Each structure stands twice: as structure tokens, then as C-alpha cells.
Amino acid sequence: MTVNEATSKAMSNGHHHRHDVGGKTTIADSVVASVAGIASREASGVYAMGGGMSRTLGAARGKMSLSDDATRGVRVEVGEKQAAVDLDVVMEYGYPIPRTTDDLRSDVSDAVESMTGLDVVEVNIDVLDVHVPGSDDGSGETSRTR
């Protein structure tokens, strides 16, 4: 394929990239928090995000609006090229916490880096509780494992 054919094909597919156009892209903290929150919720072994009252209020809000706040339990610090993420999680009983948090850290870092281009310098995880299946009392709180 000639260069002109490749350029024409790229333009017809909507994938023509111009590298000579200047400008600046700024990514809001809320965007980074949403990406990190979505990646966290998709991770194996994570039962819920946030702690106590925020989980209960979020669950009630989620039922009313049919949506969940992706940033619940997530705090971020975003610079021009780097980001740091703090997560508050409730783990599902039976998942080894060290291995699960290592996997979660990697999943969140990969998602934020691929979606935003920011270098994730740290992902701090606070495990607030462990959810035991079948222990729900209907209040939205989890039973503490001792």
C-alpha cells in the first residue's frame, strides 16, 4: 500500500491523526476518580467502595437514580503528568487481601494510565471491612469479621 493509499484509508476510517496541531489537554480530578472507581468496582474481590454511611447513602441514591456514584470511596491528586489514587474498599470474604489489593492496585493504575495518559505514582488502599455473603441485614451495612 502506498503512503497516499494509507493516508486515504486512515482518513476514510476517521483515524487520521495530525501531529502538527498544538494545544493543551487538561484532565479533571473527577475524570481520574471516575476511571479509578469504575476499575475498582470491576475488580475481583471488591464488594463495595467507601465506608459505612457513605455506602448506605450511595446505595439509597443508586436505587433512586438507577446509577451509582463511581467516585464513592475514591480520592485522587492529579498533577500535569502524574496522579495518585486513594481507595476505601470493602473486600469480599474469601479473597486473600494482600493478593487482591495488589491486583486492584495494578488494575486501577493500568486503567488510569491507559485512559488518561497520566503516570500513576501510587494507589493507596484502605480495606475498611470484609463482607461475608449472606450476612446482610438489609440495612446496607456489612457484618464485621473478627
C-alpha positions as CSV (number, residue, x, y, z in Angstrom):
1,M,0.0,0.0,0.0
2,T,1.4,3.4,-0.9
3,V,1.6,6.3,1.5
4,N,-1.3,8.1,-0.2
5,E,-3.4,4.9,-0.1
6,A,-2.6,4.5,3.6
7,T,-3.4,8.2,4.3
8,S,-6.7,8.0,2.3
9,K,-7.7,4.8,4.2
10,A,-6.9,6.3,7.6
11,M,-8.9,9.4,6.7
12,S,-11.9,7.4,5.5
13,N,-11.9,5.4,8.8
14,G,-11.9,8.6,10.8
15,H,-8.4,7.7,12.2
16,H,-6.4,10.5,10.6
17,H,-4.1,11.9,13.3
18,R,-2.4,15.3,12.8
19,H,0.7,15.6,14.8
20,D,1.3,19.3,13.9
21,V,-1.7,20.7,15.8
22,G,-0.8,22.3,19.2
23,G,-2.8,22.7,22.3
24,K,-3.1,21.5,25.8
25,T,-5.3,18.8,27.4
26,T,-6.3,19.1,31.0
27,I,-7.9,16.1,32.7
28,A,-10.1,17.0,35.7
29,D,-9.7,15.2,39.0
30,S,-13.2,13.9,38.7
31,V,-12.4,12.1,35.5
32,V,-9.4,10.3,37.1
33,A,-11.6,9.5,40.1
34,S,-14.3,8.1,37.9
35,V,-11.9,5.9,35.9
36,A,-10.3,4.6,39.2
37,G,-13.7,4.0,40.7
38,I,-15.0,2.0,37.7
39,A,-11.8,-0.1,37.6
40,S,-12.1,-0.7,41.3
41,R,-15.7,-1.9,41.1
42,E,-14.9,-4.3,38.3
43,A,-12.0,-5.9,40.3
44,S,-12.5,-9.4,41.7
45,G,-12.8,-9.5,45.5
46,V,-14.1,-5.9,45.9
47,Y,-17.6,-5.9,47.4
48,A,-18.2,-2.2,47.8
49,M,-16.4,1.2,47.8
50,G,-16.5,3.7,50.6
51,G,-17.2,3.2,54.2
52,G,-20.3,2.9,56.5
53,M,-22.6,5.8,56.0
54,S,-21.3,6.8,52.5
55,R,-22.1,3.2,51.3
56,T,-25.6,3.3,52.8
57,L,-26.4,6.7,51.3
58,G,-24.8,5.8,48.0
59,A,-26.8,2.6,47.8
60,A,-30.0,4.5,48.5
61,R,-29.1,7.1,45.9
62,G,-28.2,4.4,43.4
63,K,-31.7,2.8,43.9
64,M,-33.4,6.1,43.4
65,S,-31.5,7.3,40.4
66,L,-30.6,3.8,39.0
67,S,-27.0,4.9,38.9
68,D,-24.0,4.5,41.2
69,D,-21.5,7.2,42.1
70,A,-18.3,5.9,40.5
71,T,-16.2,8.2,42.7
72,R,-17.5,7.0,46.1
73,G,-14.6,5.7,48.1
74,V,-12.1,7.3,45.7
75,R,-9.8,10.3,46.3
76,V,-7.2,11.5,43.8
77,E,-4.5,14.0,43.4
78,V,-3.8,15.0,39.8
79,G,-0.8,16.9,38.5
80,E,0.1,17.8,35.0
81,K,1.7,14.4,34.3
82,Q,1.1,12.3,37.4
83,A,-1.7,11.1,39.6
84,A,-2.1,9.4,43.0
85,V,-5.2,7.4,44.0
86,D,-6.6,6.6,47.4
87,L,-9.3,3.9,47.7
88,D,-11.6,2.9,50.5
89,V,-12.8,-0.7,49.9
90,V,-14.9,-3.4,51.4
91,M,-13.5,-6.8,50.4
92,E,-15.5,-9.9,49.7
93,Y,-14.8,-12.7,52.3
94,G,-12.6,-15.5,50.9
95,Y,-10.3,-13.3,48.7
96,P,-6.7,-13.1,50.1
97,I,-6.4,-9.4,50.9
98,P,-2.7,-8.9,50.0
99,R,-3.0,-10.5,46.6
100,T,-6.4,-8.9,45.9
101,T,-5.1,-5.4,46.8
102,D,-2.0,-6.0,44.6
103,D,-4.3,-6.9,41.7
104,L,-6.6,-4.0,42.4
105,R,-3.6,-1.6,42.6
106,S,-2.5,-2.9,39.2
107,D,-6.0,-2.8,37.6
108,V,-6.6,0.8,38.7
109,S,-3.1,2.0,37.7
110,D,-3.5,0.4,34.2
111,A,-7.0,1.9,33.7
112,V,-6.0,5.4,34.7
113,E,-2.8,5.3,32.7
114,S,-4.4,3.9,29.6
115,M,-7.5,6.2,29.7
116,T,-5.7,9.5,30.7
117,G,-2.0,9.1,29.8
118,L,-1.1,10.2,33.4
119,D,1.6,8.3,35.2
120,V,0.1,6.8,38.4
121,V,2.7,7.1,41.1
122,E,0.7,5.4,43.9
123,V,-2.5,3.6,44.6
124,N,-3.2,3.5,48.4
125,I,-5.9,1.1,49.5
126,D,-7.7,1.2,52.9
127,V,-9.6,-2.0,53.5
128,L,-12.4,-0.9,55.7
129,D,-14.4,-4.1,56.1
130,V,-15.0,-7.6,54.9
131,H,-18.4,-8.6,53.5
132,V,-19.5,-12.1,54.4
133,P,-22.0,-13.4,51.9
134,G,-25.5,-14.0,53.4
135,S,-24.7,-11.6,56.3
136,D,-26.6,-8.6,55.0
137,D,-29.4,-7.5,57.3
138,G,-31.0,-5.3,54.7
139,S,-29.6,-2.0,56.1
140,G,-26.8,-1.7,53.5
141,E,-24.1,-2.3,56.2
142,T,-21.9,-5.3,56.3
143,S,-21.1,-7.5,59.2
144,R,-17.6,-7.1,60.6
145,T,-15.5,-10.2,60.5
146,R,-13.4,-10.6,63.7
